């Protein structure tokens, strides 16, 4: 399982997307390539976007932590297609 963090701020938390209700939702990718591709699309959509790094995490630990703190998360499988909301403006 892979998550994204802001380069140089890895200990401050993982990248999360704001959902329709204004809540942050953690994206966890099953495949490293998908996480890297999503980070690249974010940087292409906004040149001022901070550099994101991909980090491998243990699936069970990450999910358990989210559930323990009632933090929304989504597991992005290799068959899912996720595109940053501002990517269509490129």
N, C-alpha and C positions, 0 to 999 in steps of 0.2 A: 504494500500500500504506500502511496506517495502523497505528500502534501507540499504546498508552496509556502515559502516564507520570504519576507523582504530581506534582501542581502544586507548583512551586517546587523540585523535585528532578529536573528533566529530565536533568541531566547524570549522575545516579547510576544510570541504567538504566531499562529499560522494565518495565511491568507484566507479570507472568508468573503463570500458574495452576499450582498444585501438582497433579501428576497422581496416579494411583493408586499409583505407586511412590515417591511423596514427592519426585519431581524437579520442578523448575520448568520450565514449558513456555511459551514466548513465543507469545502470540496476535498474529497479523498479519492485519488485516482488509483485504479488497479494496476495500470501500466505506466511506467516511467515516461515512455514516449508521449503519451497523452498529456501528462502533466507538463512536460517540456513544451509541447505544442501550444497548450493553453497559455502558458507564461509568455511565449513568443507572440501570440495573438494579442495579449494585453499590451505588450510593449509596442506593437505595431499600431494599435488603436489609439494610443496616447503616448507620444514621445517623452512626456514628462513623468510617465509612470515609473515607480521605483523598480529596480532590477529584482526579479524574483528568482529564488533558487529552489530546486527540487530536493526534498529530503525523504528518505525511506523511513517509514514508521511501522511498528508492529500493528497489524490490523485489529486484533483483539484489544490491545491496550488503548489504541486511539478511539475505537468505538465505545469501549467501556468508560473512558474519560468523558466523552461527549454525553453519554447517557447519564453518568453520575452527576454532571453539572447541568443537565437539561439543556445542552447546547445543540442546536439543530445541525445535522450533517447530511451529506449526500455522498454515496459511493458511486463514482463514475466508472462504469465498466468499459471494457474495450469496444463494446458495440454501441455505446452512447456517443452522441455528438453534442458537445457543449461549446458555445461560442459566446465570447464576452458581449455584453449588450451594446457597446459602442463600436464593435468591430465592423458593423455594416456602414459606418461613416468613412471608411478608408477609401 
